[in-house]
Amino acid sequence: MYIKEDQLEKFILESGLVSKNDVDTAHKEAKNKKQSLEAILLNQGKISEIDLKRVEAYILGIPFISLVGEKIDPDILSLIPELVAKNHNIIAFKKTSNGLQVAMLDVDDLRVIDFVKKKVGIKIIPMLTDDKSIKEGLLQYKRSLEAEFDDIIKKETGSIKTIALNQDNETSETDLKKLAEDLPIIKIVDTLISHAILQDASDIHIEPGEKELVIRYRIDGILRDAMVLPKKTSSGVTARVKVLSNLKLDEKRLPQDGRFKILTEDNQKVSFRVSVIPSYYGEKTVIRILKATSYGYTLEDKGFHGEGLERIHDSLKQRSGMILVAGPTGSGKTTTLYVALDILNTPDVNISTIEDPIEYQMPRITQTQIKPDIGLSFANGLRSLLRQDPDIIMVGEIRDNETASLAVNASLTGHLVLSTIHTNSAAGVIPRLIDMEVEPFLIVSTLKTIIAQRLVRKLGESREKYFLSPSELKVLSKIVKLDRMLELLKEGKIIGLNDTWEKVPFYKPKKSKDCIDGYGGRLGIHEVLKVTSSIKELIIRSASTDEIEEQAKSEGMMTMVEDGIFKSVQGQTTIEEVLRVVSE
């Protein structure tokens, strides 16, 4: 589907969806980054995907259809196999006397149109749609989790009763293996995993209670109840996960860690990291889901913008030094490192990593998994990597004095070192390194940029605009300096130069079928601290974290809270969500 850029630009302007000033700015950025105009407008949030697709449909002279909130007849939906629908982004949604109406992202995909036509034996009427509609259609191929489990449990009652008989007894490894291979248990675990992937969950929690087995999914950073299963399934489900992860089936007294991989129906590689720990009512299992092809994003996709974005790009052009990403567990630090590696991954450099675990597999990069039980730690692995003639090294995490010292020495000897560290803020990284016995003069010689981040939930398409009352502004003034925040919004061209706080819009979540609680997906809020000459002086004289942060702010750093407020005004998230995450 090809549309000339000048033609698209003309119709976007005529539609009034985007101002000429915004289009001109996007045009320049598209030229500099060698990206399409539509990609830049989407990344900047100047136009929604659904509006863009409507414009494209108008130019092409074909109908546009949105499937959001539409219930499709299962018989019509199943005319196109689920695998074909996923791989080619095509959904059959209505059958008329004129033919079969299908929603597509690419109406020029003649091969798939011809395939569907031959399969159903009638004329195909293609209509343009957006990603959200395709996702909505694909969801309808799956029945609810409750319905699937209800069927499994009703049909396989006999096998599950057998499991119950052994529940309270000491069970041998052979018996446990039999439990793990029972058909209903295999179906239960497979269904748990497939629905977790479908719902973009990051973790599956399998929690035994006194009378039941509770299944919870972590979606967008929040744990949600997914299913309650009979208590009698507990041993079998745990045993099945242990078999998949190659763990000891008869070890119930000690924690165990393992991993396994699967290939989904649409050929997506997914890795799972498993942790099993004994609890009062049985073993609790947590499964972390790691999609093996999750790299390929841009820094803009991850929420970086403005001065912070430029600082990161500048630091990635360095040939030596350290770039550190800070934040608590689950704040997206590793993903940010992978995005940076993806930018650096060119044929003229040798990139090596030492990780725990290897979360995403990347081509042309040597990735090594640490194995402490055989002596392969971050420190030992880093020593070995330095003999591999690397240009760029990624250390999964700086946890101790030895790793910190080796990372600093590697950056001193002409390597660019990227790593993560657990601190609450960018400025807090410096005292943390000093605590790890890294001398201040070595920090100023090696450390180039510090990124601190958290993940906040994104607002869905349905959202409610509102303006802060005087009392709410008073509360906000205790969190950020209002004058400074207003200037940051004006500099970012989020509001007009003459706007006051009374005219600054904020947004509240609005529940919809697509977003149960008004949120969908997550994005990062960040602070990017560049180690300038004035910051170096503060480090040398052992200045406090607050002093370093104030100096960084005076030199253009936007703090995480400020970045969160900035994104709240853009309608990407809410103030409440920002404060919830930053205060954790």
C-alpha positions in Angstrom: 0.0 0.0 0.0 1.9 3.0 -1.3 0.8 6.6 -0.7 3.0 9.5 -1.7 4.3 11.5 1.3 3.3 14.9 -0.1 -0.2 13.5 -0.8 -0.5 12.2 2.8 0.8 15.5 4.2 -1.8 17.5 2.1 -4.7 15.4 3.4 -3.6 15.5 7.0 -3.4 19.3 6.9 -6.8 19.6 5.1 -8.4 17.3 7.7 -7.2 19.7 10.5 -5.9 16.8 12.6 -2.4 18.2 12.8 -1.3 21.8 12.6 1.0 23.0 9.8 3.7 23.9 12.4 3.7 20.3 13.8 3.8 18.8 10.3 6.7 21.0 9.3 8.6 20.0 12.5 7.8 16.3 11.9 8.9 16.7 8.2 12.4 18.0 9.3 12.7 15.2 11.9 11.7 12.6 9.4 14.4 13.8 7.0 17.1 13.8 9.7 16.2 10.4 11.0 15.4 9.0 7.5 12.0 7.9 8.7 8.5 8.4 7.2 6.4 11.4 8.1 3.6 9.2 9.4 6.0 7.3 11.7 7.3 10.6 13.2 3.8 12.0 13.7 2.7 8.7 15.4 5.8 8.7 17.7 5.2 12.3 18.7 1.6 11.6 19.5 0.5 14.3 17.1 -2.0 11.9 15.4 -3.6 8.7 16.5 -3.2 5.5 14.5 -7.0 5.3 13.8 -7.1 8.9 12.4 -4.0 8.2 10.3 -5.6 5.0 8.9 -8.9 6.9 8.1 -6.9 9.5 6.1 -5.1 6.7 4.2 -8.4 5.0 3.5 -9.8 8.2 2.2 -6.8 8.8 -0.1 -7.0 5.2 -1.4 -10.7 5.4 -1.9 -11.5 2.3 0.2 -13.7 2.0 3.3 -12.2 2.1 6.8 -13.5 -0.2 9.5 -12.9 -0.2 13.3 -13.6 -3.5 15.0 -13.1 -2.2 18.6 -16.1 -3.2 20.6 -17.6 -5.3 17.8 -18.6 -8.9 18.4 -17.8 -11.0 15.4 -19.9 -14.1 14.6 -17.5 -17.1 15.4 -18.6 -18.8 12.1 -17.6 -15.7 10.1 -14.3 -15.3 12.1 -13.3 -18.9 11.6 -13.5 -18.6 7.8 -9.9 -17.4 8.0 -7.6 -19.6 10.0 -6.2 -18.0 13.2 -2.6 -18.5 12.0 -3.3 -16.7 8.7 -5.1 -13.9 10.5 -2.2 -13.4 12.9 0.6 -13.6 10.2 -1.2 -11.4 7.7 -3.2 -9.1 9.9 -6.6 -9.9 8.3 -9.9 -10.5 10.0 -13.1 -11.7 8.5 -16.0 -9.8 10.2 -19.1 -9.7 7.9 -20.7 -11.8 5.1 -23.1 -10.2 2.8 -24.7 -11.0 -0.6 -21.8 -9.1 -2.2 -19.1 -11.1 -0.6 -16.9 -11.5 2.6 -15.9 -8.2 4.2 -12.4 -8.4 5.7 -10.4 -5.9 7.8 -6.7 -5.6 6.8 -3.7 -3.5 7.6 -2.4 -3.9 4.1 -5.1 -4.0 1.5 -2.4 -4.5 -1.2 -1.6 -8.0 0.1 -3.1 -9.7 -3.0 -1.6 -13.1 -2.1 -3.5 -13.4 1.1 -6.7 -12.0 -0.5 -6.4 -14.6 -3.2 -5.8 -17.4 -0.6 -8.9 -16.4 1.4 -11.0 -16.1 -1.8 -10.1 -19.7 -2.8 -10.8 -21.0 0.7 -14.2 -19.5 1.1 -15.2 -19.5 -2.6 -16.8 -16.0 -2.6 -15.7 -12.5 -3.4 -13.4 -10.7 -0.9 -14.1 -7.1 0.0 -11.0 -5.6 1.7 -11.3 -2.7 4.1 -8.5 -0.8 5.9 -8.3 -1.0 9.6 -5.8 -0.2 12.5 -3.6 -2.4 14.8 -6.1 -2.1 17.7 -8.9 -3.6 15.5 -6.7 -6.5 14.4 -5.8 -7.2 18.0 -9.5 -7.0 19.0 -10.3 -9.5 16.2 -7.5 -11.9 17.2 -8.7 -11.9 20.8 -12.1 -13.2 19.7 -10.4 -16.4 18.4 -9.8 -17.3 22.0 -12.5 -18.2 24.4 -12.2 -16.9 27.9 -9.7 -18.4 30.3 -12.6 -19.5 32.6 -14.4 -21.2 29.8 -11.3 -23.2 28.7 -10.6 -24.3 32.3 -14.2 -25.1 32.9 -14.1 -27.5 30.0 -10.8 -29.1 31.0 -11.9 -29.7 34.6 -15.4 -31.0 33.6 -14.0 -33.4 30.9 -11.0 -34.7 32.9 -12.5 -35.0 36.4 -11.3 -38.6 36.8 -7.6 -37.8 36.2 -7.8 -34.8 38.5 -9.4 -36.9 41.3 -6.4 -39.3 41.0 -4.1 -36.3 41.7 -6.1 -35.4 44.8 -5.6 -38.9 46.3 -1.8 -38.3 46.3 -2.0 -34.6 47.4 -1.3 -35.1 51.1 1.2 -37.9 50.9 4.9 -38.0 50.3 5.0 -38.5 46.5 7.9 -40.2 44.7 9.6 -38.6 41.7 8.0 -41.3 39.5 4.5 -40.5 40.8 5.1 -36.8 40.3 6.3 -37.3 36.8 3.1 -39.2 36.1 1.1 -36.3 37.5 3.0 -33.9 35.2 2.2 -36.0 32.2 -1.6 -36.3 32.9 -3.5 -34.8 30.0 -5.6 -32.3 32.1 -2.5 -30.9 33.8 -0.7 -30.4 30.5 -3.8 -28.7 29.2 -4.1 -26.4 32.2 -0.4 -25.3 32.1 -0.5 -24.8 28.3 -3.7 -22.7 28.7 -2.2 -20.6 31.5 0.8 -19.9 29.4 -1.0 -19.1 26.1 -3.5 -16.7 27.8 -0.6 -15.0 29.6 1.2 -14.4 26.3 -2.1 -13.2 24.7 -2.7 -10.7 27.4 0.9 -9.4 27.4 1.5 -10.5 31.0 5.1 -10.2 32.3 4.6 -12.8 35.0 2.4 -15.8 36.0 1.9 -16.3 39.7 0.7 -19.8 40.8 -0.2 -19.6 44.4 -1.5 -22.6 46.5 -3.9 -21.7 49.3 -5.7 -23.7 51.9 -8.6 -24.7 49.7 -7.8 -23.5 46.2 -5.0 -22.7 43.7 -4.9 -19.0 42.7 -3.5 -17.9 39.3 -2.5 -14.3 38.9 -1.0 -12.4 35.9 1.1 -9.3 36.2 -0.1 -7.0 33.4 1.2 -3.5 33.0 3.0 -3.8 36.3 -0.2 -4.7 38.3 -1.0 -8.1 39.6 -4.5 -9.3 38.5 -6.5 -12.4 39.5 -6.8 -14.6 36.4 -8.3 -17.9 37.6 -9.0 -19.9 40.7 -8.5 -23.7 40.3 -9.4 -26.6 42.6 -6.8 -27.3 45.3 -6.4 -30.8 43.9 -4.6 -29.5 40.7 -1.8 -27.8 42.8 0.8 -30.7 42.8 0.2 -31.6 39.2 0.6 -28.0 37.9 3.8 -27.5 40.0 5.2 -30.8 38.8 4.4 -29.9 35.1 6.2 -26.6 35.4 9.2 -28.3 37.0 9.3 -30.9 34.2 9.3 -28.1 31.6 12.1 -26.2 33.5 14.2 -29.4 34.1 13.9 -29.0 37.9 14.0 -31.7 40.6 10.5 -33.0 41.0 10.9 -34.5 44.5 12.7 -31.4 46.0 10.0 -29.5 47.9 12.0 -28.1 50.8 14.4 -25.8 49.0 13.8 -23.0 46.4 14.6 -23.9 42.8 15.2 -21.8 39.6 14.9 -22.9 36.0 14.0 -21.9 32.5 12.4 -23.2 29.3 11.4 -21.9 25.9 8.5 -22.4 23.5 7.6 -21.6 19.9 4.1 -20.1 19.6 1.7 -20.9 16.8 2.8 -17.7 15.0 6.5 -18.7 15.3 7.2 -16.3 18.1 10.0 -17.5 20.4 9.2 -17.0 24.1 11.5 -17.8 27.0 10.3 -18.4 30.6 12.3 -18.0 33.8 10.8 -20.1 36.6 11.2 -19.7 40.4 9.7 -22.3 42.8 9.7 -21.7 46.5 8.2 -23.7 49.4 5.3 -22.0 51.3 2.9 -23.1 54.0 0.3 -24.6 51.7 2.6 -26.0 49.1 5.1 -24.7 46.5 4.5 -21.3 45.0 5.6 -20.8 41.4 6.4 -17.6 39.6 7.0 -17.7 35.8 8.6 -14.6 34.2 7.7 -14.3 30.5 10.5 -13.0 28.2 9.7 -12.6 24.5 12.9 -13.5 22.7 12.4 -10.9 19.9 11.6 -7.9 22.1 14.5 -5.8 20.8 14.1 -3.5 17.7 12.4 -0.6 19.5 13.7 2.9 19.4 14.5 5.1 22.4 11.4 7.3 21.4 9.2 4.1 21.6 10.4 3.8 25.2 9.4 7.3 26.2 12.6 9.3 25.7 12.3 12.7 24.3 13.9 16.2 24.1 17.2 17.0 25.8 17.4 13.6 27.5 17.1 11.8 24.2 19.8 13.9 22.6 22.1 13.2 25.6 21.7 9.5 25.2 22.4 9.6 21.5 25.5 11.7 22.2 26.8 9.2 24.8 26.3 6.3 22.5 28.7 7.9 20.0 31.5 7.7 22.6 34.2 5.1 22.1 34.9 4.6 25.8 33.4 5.3 29.2 30.4 4.1 31.2 26.6 4.5 30.6 24.5 3.3 33.6 20.8 2.7 33.8 19.3 2.9 37.3 16.0 1.8 38.8 14.3 -0.9 40.9 13.5 -4.4 39.7 10.9 -4.4 36.9 11.5 -0.8 35.8 12.6 -1.7 32.3 16.4 -1.1 32.8 17.5 -4.2 30.7 15.1 -3.3 27.9 16.7 0.2 27.7 20.1 -1.4 27.5 18.9 -3.7 24.7 17.6 -0.7 22.7 20.9 1.0 23.2 22.8 -2.1 22.0 20.5 -2.3 19.0 21.5 1.2 18.0 25.2 0.4 18.6 25.0 -3.0 16.8 26.8 -2.2 13.5 29.2 -4.5 11.5 32.3 -2.5 12.5 32.1 -3.2 16.3 32.4 -6.3 18.5 29.8 -6.3 21.2 29.9 -8.8 24.1 27.5 -9.2 27.0 27.5 -10.9 30.4 23.9 -11.3 31.7 21.7 -13.0 34.2 19.5 -14.0 32.5 19.9 -13.5 28.7 16.4 -12.0 28.3 16.4 -11.2 24.6 18.6 -12.9 21.9 20.3 -10.4 19.6 22.0 -11.2 16.3 25.8 -10.4 15.8 26.2 -10.0 19.6 28.1 -12.5 21.8 25.9 -13.1 24.8 27.0 -15.0 27.9 24.9 -16.3 30.7 26.4 -16.2 34.2 26.5 -19.5 36.2 27.5 -18.8 39.8 27.3 -22.5 40.8 30.3 -23.3 38.5 32.1 -20.0 39.3 31.0 -18.0 36.3 30.0 -14.7 38.0 29.6 -11.2 36.5 33.2 -10.4 37.6 34.8 -13.6 36.2 32.8 -13.3 33.0 33.8 -9.7 32.6 37.4 -10.7 33.0 37.0 -13.3 30.2 35.2 -10.9 27.9 38.0 -8.4 28.0 40.2 -11.1 26.3 37.7 -11.3 23.4 38.7 -8.0 21.9 35.4 -6.2 22.5 34.6 -2.6 21.6 31.4 -2.5 23.6 30.6 -4.5 26.7 27.2 -4.9 28.4 27.2 -6.1 32.0 23.7 -7.1 33.1 24.1 -5.6 36.6 26.7 -4.0 38.8 26.0 -5.8 42.1 29.3 -5.8 44.0 32.6 -4.0 44.5 34.5 -6.4 42.2 32.2 -6.0 39.3 32.1 -2.2 39.7 35.9 -2.1 39.8 36.3 -4.3 36.7 33.6 -2.2 34.8 35.4 1.0 35.6 38.8 -0.4 34.6 37.3 -1.7 31.3 36.0 1.7 30.4 39.3 3.3 31.3 41.1 1.0 28.8 39.1 2.0 25.8 35.8 0.1 26.0 32.3 1.5 26.1 30.6 -0.2 29.0 26.8 -0.3 29.5 25.3 -1.7 32.7 22.4 -1.4 35.2 22.5 -0.5 38.9 19.9 -0.5 41.7 19.3 3.1 42.9 16.2 5.3 43.1 17.5 8.2 41.1 20.3 9.2 38.6 22.1 11.3 41.2 21.9 8.4 43.6 24.2 6.3 41.4 27.3 8.3 42.4 27.2 7.6 46.1 26.3 4.0 45.3 29.5 3.6 43.3 31.5 5.2 46.1 29.9 2.7 48.5 31.2 0.0 46.2 34.7 1.5 46.8 35.1 3.1 43.4 37.3 6.1 43.8 35.7 9.5 42.9 38.5 10.4 40.5 37.8 7.1 38.6 34.1 7.9 38.5 34.7 11.3 36.9 37.1 9.8 34.4 34.7 7.1 33.2 31.1 7.9 33.9 29.4 9.6 30.9 25.7 9.4 31.4 23.2 8.0 34.0 19.7 7.1 33.1 17.1 6.5 35.9 13.7 5.3 35.0 10.3 3.8 36.1 7.5 2.3 34.1 4.0 3.9 34.3 0.7 2.6 32.8 -0.4 4.4 29.6 -3.9 5.8 29.3 -6.2 4.1 26.8 -7.8 5.8 23.8 -10.9 6.6 26.0 -9.8 9.3 28.5 -11.4 12.2 30.2 -9.8 15.7 30.1 -9.9 17.9 33.2 -8.1 21.0 34.7 -6.5 21.2 38.1 -8.4 23.2 40.7 -6.5 25.7 43.0 -6.4 23.1 45.8 -5.0 20.5 43.4 -2.4 22.9 42.1 -1.3 23.6 45.7 -0.8 19.8 46.2 1.1 19.6 43.0 3.4 22.5 44.1 4.6 20.3 46.9 5.8 17.7 44.4 7.3 19.9 41.6 8.2 23.6 41.3 5.2 24.9 39.3 7.1 27.7 37.6 9.9 25.4 36.4 7.4 22.8 35.3 5.4 25.3 33.3 8.7 26.4 31.5 9.5 22.8 30.7 6.1 22.3 29.1 6.5 25.5 27.1 10.0 24.6 26.0 8.7 21.2 24.9 5.9 23.0 22.9 3.3 21.0 24.9 1.4 24.2 25.8 1.3 27.7 24.4 3.9 30.3 25.4 1.3 32.4 27.2 -0.6 29.6 28.9 -1.0 29.5 32.6 -1.7 26.5 34.8 -5.5 27.1 34.5 -5.2 26.2 30.8 -3.0 23.1 31.2 -5.0 20.0 30.6 -4.7 16.7 32.4 -6.4 13.4 31.8 -8.2 10.7 33.8 -8.6 7.0 32.9 -12.0 6.1 31.4 -13.0 2.4 31.4 -13.7 0.8 28.1 -14.0 -2.7 26.6 -10.5 -2.4 25.3 -9.1 -1.1 28.6 -10.9 -2.5 31.7 -9.4 0.1 34.1 -8.7 2.8 31.5 -5.1 1.9 31.1 -3.3 -0.2 28.4 0.4 -0.9 28.1 3.3 0.9 29.8 5.9 3.6 29.0 8.9 4.9 30.7 9.5 8.1 32.7 13.1 9.0 32.9 15.8 11.4 34.1 19.1 11.5 32.1 22.0 13.0 34.0 25.0 14.0 31.9 28.3 14.0 33.9 29.5 17.5 33.0 32.5 19.3 34.3 30.5 21.0 37.1 29.0 17.6 38.1 32.6 16.2 38.1 33.6 18.9 40.5 30.8 18.0 42.9 31.7 14.3 42.8 35.4 15.1 43.6 34.4 17.1 46.7 31.9 14.4 47.8 28.8 16.5 47.3 25.4 15.1 48.5 22.9 13.5 46.1 20.6 16.5 46.5 23.4 18.9 45.4 24.2 16.8 42.4 20.6 16.6 41.4 20.1 20.4 41.7 23.1 21.0 39.6 21.9 18.6 37.0 18.5 20.2 36.9 20.1 23.6 36.4 21.9 22.1 33.4 18.7 20.9 31.8 17.9 17.6 33.4 14.2 16.8 33.7 13.6 14.6 36.8 11.4 11.5 36.7 8.5 13.2 38.4 8.8 16.2 36.0 8.9 13.8 33.0 5.8 12.1 34.4 3.9 15.4 34.7 5.1 16.3 31.2 3.7 13.0 29.8 0.5 13.5 31.9 -0.2 16.8 30.2 0.4 15.0 26.8 -2.4 12.6 27.8 -0.1 9.6 27.9 -0.6 8.8 31.6 -2.0 10.3 34.8 -0.5 12.3 37.7 -1.8 9.6 40.1 0.0 6.8 38.1 3.2 8.8 38.1 3.1 9.4 41.9 2.2 5.8 42.5 5.3 4.5 40.7 7.8 7.1 41.8 6.9 6.7 45.5 7.4 2.9 45.3 
